[in-house]
């Protein structure tokens, strides 16, 4: 998107115009089981505006070719679009160089890359990896794997009943044995916004590198990796209105330079012989094989769209929806909200007395309300609360107050059915 196009979009959407925004998301204009769709499953995956859909379509329609390897015009156009998307990601998170942005399939692959390429070579028996109790499985299992592979130990920052981290013992958990701290910016199960900047600063006083899982943060918050001073930051495109199968790893250049490649193959090399392979420079050293070119272009288009709306604008609007929904659910007898942190993004997990969350999700679907029901890839959180699962409504800037009311109505209908 050019600067004039971005300015035109900003003028169209400013002041915050929910009707104009919803017109850009054609999937929202449909009925499910005879009811208007209320899509409240954004923490799992967000919908895509026509600007993203068209950017992907235009690549396949006009520019479909491999990148970096061709001298013909289509390859040059594809390469230009792909690298322009990298530059948009760099600016979006305020990295200092395009070399610090690695395209990956998503946050999960990025965490595994750091775990295997950066952390595993440093780990020995007796060393430790530190995570928190409220992490997504993608920020638990890769660290368990490297600990199993090396004899290191996994340590966990505890949580409180409100769904916040108990940081009272953090100093004792950060020791000379800690080789990395991996922490989520926003909890996908509870919506808790962690004070990652303060946590990073404390870890750095002991020279401990920090990875931040930003999959749930980038759709809702302005992220500045230089201000946070994190060593790694990861996120997925599909949660921020971009295609599935694309995401990004930010890493400090000095760290990425010394890390060995994550995978081997084409495009991550400068020269290959049977005796020796010379690896490519950053960022290509970590991008083996043909990348998800269309996905990267779509991610760039999603960033353009979000910036056209304004990150502060969408964050404020989403917060108003969260506050409204929270107040309305608190007023319903028999409903328990799980996760009541003071600082939250637009996630609302709840229980209905005597109704299993999977039944809640099924009944809601009959009423056209799409939510998530389950453990949300955060089983340790469910175990902490002594529950098998929750129902989770999660909001994006294209949701409306009417959809909050549809959520409330679905809760009351469910209670009536189970009365």
C-alpha positions as CSV (number, residue, x, y, z in Angstrom):
1,X,0.0,0.0,0.0
2,X,1.4,3.4,-1.0
3,X,1.4,6.3,1.3
4,X,-1.5,8.1,-0.5
5,X,-3.5,4.9,-0.4
6,X,-2.7,4.6,3.4
7,X,-3.8,8.2,3.9
8,X,-7.0,7.6,2.0
9,X,-7.8,4.6,4.1
10,X,-7.1,6.5,7.3
11,X,-9.4,9.3,6.2
12,X,-12.1,6.8,5.4
13,X,-11.9,5.1,8.8
14,X,-11.3,8.2,10.9
15,X,-13.1,8.9,13.1
16,X,-13.4,5.2,14.0
17,X,-16.1,4.0,11.6
18,X,-17.3,0.5,12.4
19,X,-19.6,0.3,9.4
20,X,-16.8,1.1,7.0
21,X,-14.5,-1.4,8.7
22,X,-17.0,-4.2,8.6
23,X,-17.5,-3.6,4.9
24,X,-13.9,-4.6,4.4
25,X,-14.5,-8.0,6.0
26,X,-16.9,-9.8,3.7
27,X,-17.0,-13.0,5.8
28,X,-18.8,-11.1,8.6
29,X,-21.8,-10.4,6.4
30,X,-23.5,-13.8,6.6
31,X,-25.9,-15.8,8.7
32,X,-25.1,-19.0,10.6
33,X,-28.1,-21.2,11.5
34,X,-30.4,-18.4,10.6
35,X,-28.7,-15.8,12.8
36,X,-26.3,-13.0,11.9
37,X,-22.8,-14.2,12.5
38,X,-21.1,-12.8,15.6
39,X,-17.5,-13.9,15.2
40,X,-15.9,-13.8,18.7
41,X,-13.1,-16.3,18.2
42,X,-10.4,-13.8,17.2
43,X,-7.8,-15.0,19.7
44,X,-7.7,-18.3,17.7
45,X,-7.7,-16.7,14.3
46,X,-8.8,-13.3,13.0
47,X,-10.7,-12.5,9.8
48,X,-9.1,-10.9,6.7
49,X,-10.0,-7.6,5.1
50,X,-10.5,-7.4,1.3
51,X,-7.2,-5.5,1.1
52,X,-5.3,-8.6,2.4
53,X,-7.3,-11.0,0.2
54,X,-6.7,-8.9,-2.9
55,X,-3.0,-8.5,-2.1
56,X,-2.6,-12.3,-2.0
57,X,-4.8,-12.8,-5.0
58,X,-2.9,-10.2,-7.0
59,X,0.4,-11.9,-6.3
60,X,-1.0,-15.2,-7.7
61,X,-2.8,-13.5,-10.6
62,X,0.0,-11.2,-11.8
63,X,3.4,-11.9,-10.1
64,X,3.5,-15.6,-9.2
65,X,7.2,-16.6,-9.3
66,X,9.9,-17.6,-6.9
67,X,11.9,-15.0,-5.1
68,X,15.6,-14.2,-5.1
69,X,16.5,-16.6,-7.8
70,X,15.2,-15.3,-11.1
71,X,16.3,-12.6,-13.5
72,X,12.9,-12.4,-15.3
73,X,10.4,-9.7,-14.5
74,X,7.9,-11.8,-12.5
75,X,10.6,-13.0,-10.2
76,X,11.8,-9.5,-9.7
77,X,8.3,-8.2,-8.9
78,X,7.7,-11.0,-6.5
79,X,11.1,-10.4,-4.8
80,X,10.4,-6.7,-4.5
81,X,6.9,-7.4,-2.9
82,X,8.3,-10.0,-0.5
83,X,11.2,-7.8,0.7
84,X,8.8,-4.8,1.0
85,X,6.7,-6.9,3.3
86,X,9.8,-7.6,5.4
87,X,10.5,-3.9,5.7
88,X,6.9,-3.3,6.8
89,X,7.3,-5.9,9.5
90,X,10.5,-4.3,10.6
91,X,8.8,-0.9,10.9
92,X,5.7,-2.4,12.6
93,X,7.8,-3.7,15.5
94,X,10.5,-1.0,15.2
95,X,13.4,-3.3,14.6
96,X,16.6,-1.6,13.7
97,X,17.3,-3.6,10.5
98,X,15.5,-5.8,8.0
99,X,18.2,-8.3,8.8
100,X,16.5,-8.8,12.2
101,X,13.2,-10.0,10.6
102,X,13.0,-13.7,9.8
103,X,9.8,-15.0,8.0
104,X,8.5,-18.2,9.6
105,X,5.2,-20.1,9.5
106,X,4.2,-18.5,12.8
107,X,5.0,-18.0,16.4
108,X,5.3,-21.7,17.1
109,X,8.0,-22.2,14.5
110,X,9.8,-19.0,15.6
111,X,10.0,-20.3,19.2
112,X,11.3,-23.7,18.1
113,X,13.9,-22.0,15.9
114,X,15.2,-20.0,18.9
115,X,15.0,-23.1,21.2
116,X,17.0,-25.3,18.9
117,X,19.4,-22.8,17.2
118,X,20.1,-20.4,20.1
119,X,19.4,-22.1,23.3
120,X,20.1,-25.8,22.8
121,X,23.8,-25.4,22.0
122,X,24.2,-23.5,25.3
123,X,22.3,-25.9,27.6
124,X,24.0,-28.5,29.9
125,X,22.7,-30.6,32.8
126,X,22.0,-28.2,35.6
127,X,21.1,-25.3,33.4
128,X,17.6,-23.8,33.5
129,X,15.0,-22.4,31.1
130,X,12.4,-20.1,32.7
131,X,8.8,-19.7,31.5
132,X,5.5,-18.7,33.2
133,X,2.5,-20.6,34.3
134,X,0.1,-18.8,31.8
135,X,2.0,-19.7,28.6
136,X,0.5,-21.2,25.5
137,X,1.6,-24.7,24.8
138,X,3.8,-23.3,22.0
139,X,5.9,-21.5,24.6
140,X,6.1,-24.6,26.9
141,X,6.6,-27.7,24.8
142,X,9.6,-26.5,22.7
143,X,11.4,-25.7,26.0
144,X,10.5,-29.1,27.5
145,X,12.0,-30.7,24.4
146,X,15.4,-28.8,24.6
147,X,15.5,-29.6,28.3
148,X,14.9,-33.3,27.6
149,X,17.6,-33.2,24.9
150,X,20.2,-31.6,27.1
151,X,19.4,-32.5,30.7
152,X,18.5,-28.9,31.6
153,X,15.5,-28.1,33.9
154,X,12.3,-26.1,33.2
155,X,11.4,-23.5,35.8
156,X,8.0,-21.7,36.0
157,X,7.0,-18.3,37.3
158,X,3.7,-18.9,39.3
159,X,0.4,-17.2,38.7
160,X,-2.3,-15.7,41.0
161,X,-6.0,-16.3,41.2
162,X,-6.6,-13.2,39.1
163,X,-4.6,-14.6,36.3
164,X,-1.6,-12.3,36.8
165,X,2.0,-13.5,37.2
166,X,3.3,-13.7,40.8
167,X,6.6,-11.9,40.3
168,X,7.5,-11.7,44.0
169,X,10.0,-14.5,43.6
170,X,11.3,-13.6,40.2
171,X,14.7,-12.5,41.5
172,X,15.2,-16.0,43.0
173,X,14.2,-17.7,39.8
174,X,16.6,-15.7,37.7
175,X,20.0,-17.2,38.5
176,X,23.3,-17.9,36.8
177,X,21.8,-21.2,35.6
178,X,19.1,-19.5,33.7
179,X,20.0,-19.5,30.0
180,X,16.8,-17.9,28.7
181,X,13.5,-16.5,29.9
182,X,10.5,-17.1,27.5
183,X,7.4,-15.1,28.4
184,X,4.1,-14.3,26.7
185,X,3.2,-10.7,26.1
186,X,-0.5,-11.4,26.4
187,X,-2.2,-14.6,27.6
188,X,-4.4,-16.2,25.0
189,X,-6.5,-18.0,27.6
190,X,-7.0,-15.1,30.1
191,X,-6.2,-11.9,28.2
192,X,-3.6,-10.8,30.9
193,X,-1.1,-8.3,29.6
194,X,2.2,-9.1,31.3
195,X,4.6,-6.3,32.3
196,X,7.2,-7.6,29.9
197,X,9.3,-4.5,29.8
198,X,9.9,-4.6,33.5
199,X,10.5,-8.4,33.4
200,X,13.0,-8.0,30.5
201,X,14.9,-5.3,32.4
202,X,15.2,-7.5,35.5
203,X,16.4,-10.5,33.4
204,X,19.0,-8.3,31.7
205,X,20.5,-7.2,35.0
206,X,21.7,-10.8,35.2
207,X,22.6,-11.0,31.5
208,X,19.7,-13.4,30.8
209,X,18.3,-13.2,27.2
210,X,14.5,-12.9,26.8
211,X,12.1,-14.2,24.2
212,X,8.6,-12.6,24.1
213,X,5.7,-14.5,22.5
214,X,3.7,-11.7,21.0
215,X,1.1,-13.7,19.1
216,X,-1.7,-12.2,21.1
217,X,-0.2,-8.8,21.5
218,X,0.5,-7.6,18.0
219,X,-3.3,-7.5,17.0
220,X,-4.1,-5.3,20.0
221,X,-1.1,-3.3,21.2
222,X,1.6,-1.1,19.7
223,X,4.9,-3.1,19.9
224,X,8.3,-1.6,19.9
225,X,11.1,-4.2,20.3
226,X,13.8,-1.6,20.8
227,X,11.8,0.0,23.7
228,X,11.1,-3.4,25.2
229,X,14.8,-4.3,24.7
230,X,13.8,-8.0,24.2
231,X,16.3,-10.3,22.5
232,X,13.7,-12.1,20.5
233,X,10.0,-11.3,19.7
234,X,7.7,-13.7,17.8
235,X,4.2,-13.5,16.3
236,X,1.8,-15.1,13.8
237,X,0.1,-13.4,10.9
238,X,-3.2,-15.2,11.2
239,X,-4.1,-13.6,14.5
240,X,-3.5,-10.1,13.1
241,X,-5.7,-10.2,10.0
242,X,-3.1,-11.8,7.7
243,X,-3.0,-15.2,6.0
244,X,-2.3,-18.5,7.9
245,X,1.1,-20.1,7.7
246,X,3.1,-16.8,7.9
247,X,4.7,-15.1,10.9
248,X,7.9,-13.4,11.9
249,X,10.8,-13.7,14.3
250,X,12.6,-10.6,15.4
251,X,16.0,-11.2,16.8
252,X,18.8,-8.9,17.7
253,X,21.3,-9.0,14.8
254,X,24.3,-9.8,17.0
255,X,22.5,-12.9,18.3
256,X,21.2,-14.1,14.9
257,X,24.6,-13.7,13.4
258,X,26.2,-16.3,15.7
259,X,23.2,-18.8,15.6
260,X,23.5,-21.8,13.3
261,X,20.8,-22.3,10.6
262,X,17.6,-23.8,11.7
263,X,17.0,-25.8,8.5
264,X,19.2,-26.5,5.4
265,X,18.2,-26.2,1.8
266,X,17.9,-23.8,-1.0
267,X,18.3,-20.0,-0.6
268,X,19.9,-20.2,2.8
269,X,23.3,-20.8,1.2
270,X,26.0,-18.8,-0.6
271,X,27.8,-21.9,-2.0
272,X,27.6,-25.6,-1.7
273,X,30.1,-28.4,-2.4
274,X,30.3,-31.9,-1.1
275,X,33.2,-30.8,1.2
276,X,31.7,-27.5,2.6
277,X,28.6,-25.3,2.5
278,X,28.8,-21.5,3.1
279,X,25.6,-20.2,4.6
280,X,23.8,-17.1,3.4
281,X,23.7,-13.8,5.2
282,X,20.9,-12.6,7.4
283,X,18.0,-12.9,7.2
284,X,18.1,-15.6,4.5
285,X,20.3,-17.9,6.6
286,X,17.1,-18.9,8.4
287,X,14.7,-19.1,5.4
288,X,15.5,-22.4,3.7
289,X,13.5,-23.3,0.7
290,X,10.7,-21.5,-1.2
291,X,9.0,-19.2,1.4
292,X,5.4,-18.4,1.8
293,X,5.6,-15.5,-0.6
294,X,1.9,-14.8,-0.8
295,X,1.6,-15.0,3.0
296,X,4.4,-12.5,3.5
297,X,2.7,-10.1,1.0
298,X,-0.6,-10.6,2.8
299,X,1.1,-9.9,6.2
300,X,2.4,-6.7,4.8
301,X,-1.0,-5.7,3.6
302,X,-2.5,-6.5,7.0
303,X,0.1,-4.2,8.6
304,X,-0.9,-1.5,6.2
305,X,-4.5,-2.0,7.1
306,X,-3.9,-1.9,10.8
307,X,-1.8,1.2,10.5
308,X,-4.5,2.8,8.4
309,X,-7.0,2.2,11.1
310,X,-4.5,3.3,13.8
311,X,-3.2,0.9,16.4
312,X,-4.2,3.2,19.2
313,X,-7.7,3.6,17.7
314,X,-8.4,-0.1,17.4
315,X,-6.9,-0.8,20.9
316,X,-9.2,1.8,22.5
317,X,-12.3,0.5,20.7
318,X,-11.5,-3.2,21.5
319,X,-11.0,-2.2,25.2
320,X,-14.4,-0.5,25.2
321,X,-16.0,-3.8,24.0
322,X,-14.1,-5.8,26.6
323,X,-15.3,-3.5,29.4
324,X,-18.9,-3.6,28.2
325,X,-18.9,-7.4,27.8
326,X,-17.2,-7.9,31.2
327,X,-19.8,-5.7,33.0
328,X,-22.7,-7.5,31.3
329,X,-21.3,-11.0,32.1
330,X,-20.6,-10.0,35.7
331,X,-24.3,-9.0,36.1
332,X,-25.5,-12.5,35.1
333,X,-26.0,-14.9,38.0
334,X,-24.3,-18.3,37.4
335,X,-21.5,-16.9,35.2
336,X,-17.9,-16.9,36.4
337,X,-15.2,-14.9,34.6
338,X,-11.9,-16.7,34.5
339,X,-9.0,-14.2,34.5
340,X,-9.6,-10.8,36.1
341,X,-6.2,-9.2,35.7
342,X,-6.1,-5.4,36.0
343,X,-4.4,-5.1,32.6
344,X,-6.2,-7.2,29.9
345,X,-6.4,-7.4,26.1
346,X,-9.7,-8.3,24.5
347,X,-10.1,-11.9,25.8
348,X,-13.0,-12.9,28.0
349,X,-13.0,-16.5,29.3
350,X,-15.9,-17.6,31.4
351,X,-17.9,-20.5,32.8
352,X,-21.6,-21.1,33.1
353,X,-22.6,-22.9,36.2
354,X,-23.4,-26.6,35.6
355,X,-22.8,-26.3,31.8
356,X,-19.7,-27.8,30.2
357,X,-17.8,-25.3,27.9
358,X,-18.1,-27.6,24.9
359,X,-21.9,-27.6,25.3
360,X,-21.8,-23.8,25.6
361,X,-19.9,-23.6,22.3
362,X,-22.3,-25.9,20.6
363,X,-25.4,-24.0,21.7
364,X,-23.8,-20.6,20.9
365,X,-23.1,-21.9,17.4
366,X,-26.8,-22.6,16.9
367,X,-27.4,-19.0,17.7
368,X,-24.8,-17.7,15.3
369,X,-22.2,-16.8,18.0
370,X,-18.7,-18.2,17.3
371,X,-16.6,-18.6,20.4
372,X,-13.8,-21.0,21.4
373,X,-14.5,-23.7,24.0
374,X,-11.6,-25.8,25.4
375,X,-8.3,-25.5,27.2
376,X,-7.0,-23.0,24.6
377,X,-3.6,-24.7,24.4
378,X,-3.1,-23.6,28.0
379,X,-3.8,-26.7,30.1
380,X,-1.6,-25.6,33.0
381,X,-3.9,-22.6,33.4
382,X,-7.0,-24.8,33.5
383,X,-5.3,-27.1,36.0
384,X,-4.5,-24.1,38.2
385,X,-8.2,-23.2,38.4
386,X,-9.3,-26.8,38.7
387,X,-11.4,-26.8,35.6
388,X,-11.3,-28.8,32.3
389,X,-11.9,-25.9,30.0
390,X,-13.5,-22.5,29.6
391,X,-15.7,-20.7,27.0
392,X,-13.7,-17.8,25.5
393,X,-15.0,-14.8,23.6
394,X,-12.3,-12.7,22.1
395,X,-12.9,-9.4,20.3
396,X,-11.4,-7.6,17.3
397,X,-11.9,-4.0,16.1
398,X,-14.6,-5.2,13.6
399,X,-16.8,-6.5,16.4
400,X,-19.8,-4.4,17.7
401,X,-21.8,-3.7,20.8
402,X,-24.7,-5.6,19.1
403,X,-22.4,-8.7,19.0
404,X,-21.6,-8.3,22.7
405,X,-25.4,-8.3,23.3
406,X,-25.6,-11.5,21.1
407,X,-23.1,-13.1,23.4
408,X,-25.1,-12.1,26.5
409,X,-28.3,-13.4,24.9
410,X,-26.6,-16.7,24.0
411,X,-25.5,-17.1,27.7
412,X,-29.1,-16.6,28.9
413,X,-30.5,-19.0,26.3
414,X,-28.0,-21.6,27.4
415,X,-29.0,-21.1,31.0
416,X,-32.6,-21.5,30.1
417,X,-31.9,-24.8,28.2
418,X,-30.0,-26.2,31.3
419,X,-32.4,-24.8,33.9
